[in-house]
Amino acid sequence: MGPLGGSVYSNSAIYYLLLNKNKNIITEHEILLYAPFSEHIVDYEVKGKQIHYSAVPNFRSYPEAYEDGELLEPALEFTLNWEKGSPVSSVYRDNCRLSRIKDKSLLDLNLGGTSQKDIDIHDYTQVITESIQINGLSIQATLSGCDLSSVSYYVKPQEGKSLPVFSEVLKTLIPVAHHTKQLKTLQSLEKRSSLKFAEEISLYGGWQAIVHVDREDKTPHILIVIEQTE
């Protein structure tokens, strides 16, 4: 798909559609085959009831992956599997430490939130997204990564509400988030006026964080990214 004309380009993808008993779409998942500057160029072959994928670096994005037109590393081969209605690639299942961790909860969903599992469009790892609404805030948490996890908490005010100061956001977030220790470290830094926004902050035991506050955007929000570094 994509426009053709003066600025010719095309994208291609395979979409998996999950249907209920009435053939209505519950959710969908995408494997990107090609875009002009995508991470990979992906070929596929249907074998029986499964699709087998072969991904090589897109030469437009990664010319260093080729020498005299020849690929320097073998293609990435993978299939798509389904676990409890969610897609899991064999790349993630077989090679990533995070795939072996059973509890990857992010928020207290007993408050009436939602959870979705998907596949990263570029490296085929698992992406978990959970959302809740509490105290006038909409909170969306996302977990991604392979061996090391990257967690983001995106906080925005509900319609008709204003975005509180960072300390008040933390007071709401900490009781409902599962990365309590990291968030409490940020809270301690903020209380001591040692927290610097938009800069990497070393936490403890191989964790770091970065905090962005945007009150000028049409949708004011706070983004907290917590990453493992070792």
Phi, psi and omega in degrees: 000160180134154182289148174238138182158225182297324177246081188285128169202159178215145174243152174219148183202159170250131179249131172261124179251123176267125184248150172271186184297337179268011179067022174271145182286123176274311179201172179219155179226148187236137166248112181285123178272317181199140165215158187311321180233040177289164178296320185229161164250124191242128170256160179214158178216132178273121177236109183066237180257012184233150177257128178256129184251150175225115186246131174237153179302140175289120185297336177291323182272327185227070179298335181291348179281356183233151175223119185053039178081356181259136178290133184277337180236155180294156178295154178271115182257134179201163173234172179248130180241164183236125178234113181054043176081005181240146182280141175223124179280151178294334176300312180290312184300320188268341190236350188250132179299323182297333181294339182267356177272118185286315183265104178242037180294149182240322183227162177280096184281358173294347179276003177096030182272186179235157179221139179219139176244133182220183178246133176300133187291343184254315185246003171067020172276172181275141175237124179249129180234127178234145183222142173217165173234130184203139175051041178078009181241145169257122184243125176238124180246139181227134177242131176215174179128177180240282175269326179249137184268148173234123184238133176236141174242113181255119187238125176223157179286147172292163184304131179087356180253164176252159180278119180292171174293163187300321182297323179288325176298317178297322179298325178281321187285317188303316181293341185250353182262153182267351176262055188298317185297316180295318180292325177292329175296317176297322179297318178296319178296320180294321179295329179270007182059031180256001183274125177250124181284151177062023175228149178293133183240120176286132180257266182201158171046042176083026176239149173219164182216160172216138185238128176243133176238122181234106178256357182268338182293161177300329175244092179303141183202164172236132179241122177246119179248124181242124185231146169278140180246349179202000000 
